[in-house]
Amino acid sequence: MSARVLVTTAYLEPGGEVERLLRRAGHEVVFARAADRRASGQSLAEAVADADAIVAGTERFTAEVITAATRLRVFGRCGVGYDNIDVAAATAAGVAVTYTPGVNRESVAELVLGQLVNGARLLPQNIAAVSEGRWEQPSGTELAGSVLGIVGLGSIGKAVARVARALGMTVIAYDPYFDADFAGDHGIERGSLDAVLAASDFLTLHLFLDESTRNLIDRERIAAMKPGAFLVNTARGGVLDEAALADAVRSGHLRGAALDVLETEPLAADSPLRGLDRVFVTAHIGAATHQARARSSLMAAGQVADFLAGDPRPGNLVNPDYLKGAV
């Protein structure tokens, strides 16, 4: 049976592979990206009203929006996180939620590597100085021989660990579900969260955001970090106290930081992170490569197509209890 599939993912284009996949499956495809809705004056709640399925990006699907989608049966989230979807509300409404884990591990790991080099060699500051007519040669530090702490040794954390070990870094990691076999194979030391914070010259965060990780790296834990350390966050903004981070950089306790994710995106005009030349903020581009986006969007669309074809438990189903909500 044909269904109406709404595409809200910003980087997907009409006529692309995702649309072709869904049309081959017999479905109608409608694009309602943020730019499309701004042009038409349509709200997200209005856009979802007659959708049977949604291929979703990073927009927030609140309980109010989900309630407005009276025909909705499934979300296909393009990405490794799904905290932008109110999963509890979706479950209560009998709506399945899928996501696409693992598709961006290499893209994010490469961004982390770039930011580690930026932090070690002060590249953004040096480039800016040369552009302004100054010829400065500050001393940086080598990554080889430095200690990299990884908080969250999942798919992306493991990819970062492999790169770091190839560069000659010592790697220490914390994860409540620590993969001892992987660590043993790659020469990674296991540590408590406190031990990782205290030992790391560079610290990188790779955590899902839920109530157990929200504000995990708070003011107290930032104060416990090794003096002069550099922090990278490509996970979720909510795991880190941004005001405490800004204070630690200003005071010189931390060498600096690189953030690809923020608690509020885009960066707020009054954010304490503004004006700090040792804090490098990028616009949530960790997964913004052609390859990662293609993998993610096609996986999400495929899961939606499988569900609409009659599979009640498509791949990477977040909320198997949605079936109870549908009763």
Steps between C-alpha positions, in 0.01 A plus 500: 500500500630842406593731786584870524862536612614841623869589468620767742875426489665825392769354274272270298397626157194422284587249231782344702560139598274512806203620299567243229521218757169597658323554166618159377332359811176665382484797736429869455793717612456858623784732604443728798849605601542809717587712196192372317276583795646846545427571135139385534434625853410148612573381855645158573174397669308597186746316276468167686121503521444260209828305509503121539878493541781752553863487393630736765812706559588703809181703547319455829193278480329586826195332649292785357630441148453123528144550623432710188613210280183296531594258216865454594627143538880518483801732531820422312759719675807578289768494767655314790298687764127542541470740795329752269198267486275464805520122499260464792235701314561298183469174691178612665362588157598162354772649278818303434834684518811377319847650472828434317785408737854461373460687174709804594777347712779576253374851424481594868832334581668703226351823635626410848847442354491841334399669823769316697757637256345848529523483876854363502647739242275806542429504127189724500680769701811482281300517177313804634826667604657457157181628336525812719862562399678344800769233460490300823646157571355381832612166640235232485508145627522164327211261512746209499572416861205701631215337691160494334203435727185363340172521688268259320676212322221417259512489122637854455720486809662185363565664163666793677706260713634321194610828341656623824697180550626523140634847586687368802266632767437322828126434526303463821124453484191495718178330405245337733476218242874478436606271213799325657572292189526807277710681760738205530538470124579873461707573809238715674510544875176484699435773754225639716350829388699685765823325398447585132436866580809525717736328257401643161695760306214489250146387582232404247135430580294234320178451698132469431296767673255366756429576863802299612741707287337843508753751637736209576803722441396767747691776679644263759622252240646773279691626804631145548642485147876510451622863491570605143279231346307551177138379477312387187123440494339351190232309694213714630509846653299397802774276640723802573463811720588769245517786751743304718707416193519866400616594851766228495638622167498864610684415822763298313410177677425350158708558188183529294213306350338403172122460496298370207184470709333747733221488752321763290563508126585727326743666744302756701597866476554512877686169526797509741697323227497804273819702479729219621779458246597161646152353462430379145128462432379329183140472383426133581691376196632172641285292265499757219686305237350377174577141595352506851189684388441254218538202733275653765217618275481179298497289817224714653292492182551125468378445855192712429434302180537170688254615765247617243537165321376325814807447720393610851860486628725657236874530555623724783160535663529727804165433665369145459229589754331722239287195415333529841429867436333416172248268667 
